[in-house]
Amino acid sequence: MSDEQPAHFTAVDGGFQPTRYAQSHWGDDHLNGPAIVGLAAREMERRHGADDFMPTRLTVDLFKAARGVLTTVQTRLVRDGRRVRNVECDVVQDGVTVARGVLVSYRRSSPPPGEQWSPVPDFVMPAAAESEPDSAVTPFTGSDEVGWTRKVGEHQNASRTRFLDRTIAVVAATPNTPFVRAAMIAESTSLTTNLGTHGIGYINGDLTVALARLPEDGWLGTQADAHWAADGIAVGSATLFDSVGPFGTGLITAVANPAAQIDFGSPTFNGMRL
């Protein structure tokens, strides 16, 4: 049995080297969204985070397919105000920017007086997750039509979809922070909102994560809230959950990519992590 701990990148001189776990379903040499989003979130928080600031809104534009080559991250502290901190980053490969991130953090404080409306949470964790060992990293997928299972292909239907994962390390031998885990699980907004009867034919070009708080435990989930599509363009939103309840929202925009449609029920699907 291998003792290898899964991670999307290894830290090397000059940057980060993608591993096989970072491979995308969209192409043999493409990197997946959680790997790129996670790396951007990690580096902006690591270089510019502060305990008294809450990383509240992260947007990552995925405007060029990232590939399995040496990857670097350039960050900039744009504004360091009393209540608001703004950071930007570029994810760079071979001198070309493949993704750009923006992080807005707010200083933590006491809430104002009064009560506000909130929807009633209806996300129920799979019972099997409670008995999983801490080392388990195989995700769960769920749909209203089927319930929770371990196979994405069993949920290629037109009902509401949800996803649960522990997220693997962005960089080997470095545990993910709660913020990084939140950013990575939010990337499954594309899966939960774009999965349909023939798999996924929309590829997201961005991700926005809005967090009211940081997640408190390992198993994190997304549940589709909305999916709107017209003329080959889709918009999807999902609520982010941990065992305590909702903690944020994921939002993606996507463009039709039928030439590379991902059929999770196909015999050729290789079962890579999402």
N, C-alpha and C positions, 0 to 999 in steps of 0.2 A: 504494500500500500504506500502511495506517495505521501510525503509530508508537505508537499507544495501548498502554500497558502495562496489562493487566487488573488490577483491584483491586476489592474489595468496597465500600469506602467512600473518600470524600475527606474530609480534615480541613477543617472550616469553623469560622467563629466560633461558639462555643457548642456544638460537638459534631462529629458525623460524619454525612455525607450518603450514603445508600446509592446505589450505581451499579447499572446493569443487570446486572452480574455477580453481584450479591447476590440476584437474583430466585430464588424457589423454584418447584419444579414443582407444589406443592400449591395455589397460587393466584396470580392475576395480580399482586396487590399484596403478596404474602407474601415475606419474606426467608428464605433458606436457612439450614440449621443451621451449616455451616462459617463463614458470615459472622458469625453471632451468637456462636458459641463462640470463634471466632478473636478477635473484638473483646474479649470478656470476658477471655480469656487474655492478650491483649496489654496491656490496661490494668492488670490486676493485677500482671503481671510488671514492666511499665515503672515503675509507681509504688512497688512494694513488694518487688521482687526483689533478691537479693544473690548475688554470685558464689559465696560459700561455702555457699549453700543450694541444694538440688536441688528444683525444683518437681515433686513426686512424685504428688500426687493432685488432679485437678481434677474437680469435679462442677458441671454447669450444668443447672439446671432450666429447661426451655423451656415455661413454663406459659401463654403467650399468644402468638398469632401476631404476629410483628414485621412491620412494614410499611415501605414505602419513604418514610419521613419522617425528619426530623432525629432523631438518636439520641445519647443521652448515656450515660456510664458513671460511676456513683458507687462508690467503693471505700472499704473500711474495713480497717485493720490491727487484727485482733481480738486477736492474741497474738504477741508477739515474744520467744520463749523462747530458751534457750541452744541447744537442739537442734531445736525445732519452731517454725515460723512459720505463722500462720493468717491468711488474708485472705478477705474477702467482697466481692462487688460486686453492684450492681443495674444492669441495662441498661434504660434508661428512654426511652419515646417519649410525647410529649404528656402528660407528667406521670404516666404509668402504667408500672409496672415490668412488662416483658415477659419478662425472664429474670433469674435470680439464680445467681451463681457462688460456689463455695467452693474455695479453693486451700490445700492443705497442703504445706509445703516442709520438708524435713529437712536438717540440716547434714551435709555430706559428711564421710566418715571412712573408716577402714580396715575391711574385713570381718572378722567373727569367724572363729576357726579352724574347720576341718572342711569337709566337702563335703555338698551337698544334691542331691536329685533335680531334674532338669529334663527336659522332653520334648525329643525330637530334632526340630529345625526341619525343615520340609518345604516351605518357601516358596521358589519359584524365580522370579526376575525374568524378564520377557519379554526375549528376545534383542534385540528391536528397541529397547528402552529404552537399551541401551548405546551405540547410534549416534545417538541423538537429540541435536540441538543444545541448548545450555543454555537457549535461549529457548523451547523446545517446552513447551507446557503442556497439551496434549490428554491426558487420562488413559487408562489401560488398564483393561479389565475382563476377568476370567478366571473360568472355571468348569471343574470336572473334566470335564464333558461336552463342552465346546467348546475349551478352551485359552484363550490370551490373544487379545483383539481390541480394537479401538477403539470398538466399539458395545455399549452396555449391553443393547440389545434382543436381541442375539444370545445372551444368557445367561439368558433367561427360562425356566429349567428347574428341576428339583428337586435339582440337584447342588450340591456345596460351591462357594462363590463367594469371589472375592478381588478386590482393587481396588488400583490403583497410580496415584499422582498426584504432581505437584510442588507443588501448592497455589499459588494466586495470592496476591498481597499482600492483607493485611487492609485496610491504609490505603495509598492511592496514594503513591508515591515513598518508601515506608518498607519496607525488606526485612523479611520475617518472621524472627523468631528461631527457633532450633531448637525451643524449647518451644511457640511458637505453631504451627509447622508440625506438631508432634506432635499438638496438640489438634485441629487442623483435619482431619488425616487420620483421626484416631480417630472423627470424626463419621460417616465412611463405614461404621462398624460397623453402622449401621441399614441401609445398602444391602446389605452383604454377608450379613447375617443374615436380612433380611426379603424379599429378592428371590426371587420364585417363578415359577411357570409363567404367571401372569397379571400379572406386574409386581410392584408394591409396593402393598399395601393396608393396611399398618400405618404409622402416623406416630409417631415417637419423641417422648416428652415430656421426655427428659433425655439426658444423656451423662455417663458417668464415665470418666475417663482415668487409668490408673495406670502410672507410668513408672519403670523401673529405671535408665534412663540417657536422655540426650537423643540424638536421631538425628544422624547424622554427614554426611548428604548430601541431595541434592535429591529424588530419587525415594523416596517413602515408600509403604508398602503396608499393607493390612489383609487378613486371611484369617479367614473365619468359623470359629469353634470350636464354637459351640452355638447352637441356636435352639429354644426351648420356647414353646408357645402353647396357650392354653385360654380359652374364653369371651371371645374377642375381645381378649385381652391377650397380648402376646409379650415374651419376654426374649431378648436376643441378646448374645453375647460374641465378641470377635475378638482375634487377636494382631496387634500392630503390628510392622512390619519395615522395616529399611533394608537397604542392600547388605551390611552387616556381619552382620545377623541380627536376632532378636527384641529389642525394647527396651521393650515394654510391652503393656498390655491395654486394650481398649475394652469398655464395657458399656452397653447401652441397655435401657430398657423402652419399650413402645409399645402403642398402642391401635388397634383396627381402625378404618379410615376408608374403607370401600368406596365411599362416595359420591364420593370424589375419587381413586379408584384410579389409579395412574400406570402406564400401559402404554407401556414404552419402545420397543416395536415398532410402535406406532400411527403412521400417516402424519401425525397431528397433533402428534406429539412434536416440539418445536422445537429440540432439541439443546442447550439451555442447559447450562452447566457444572453438575455435581452439587453 
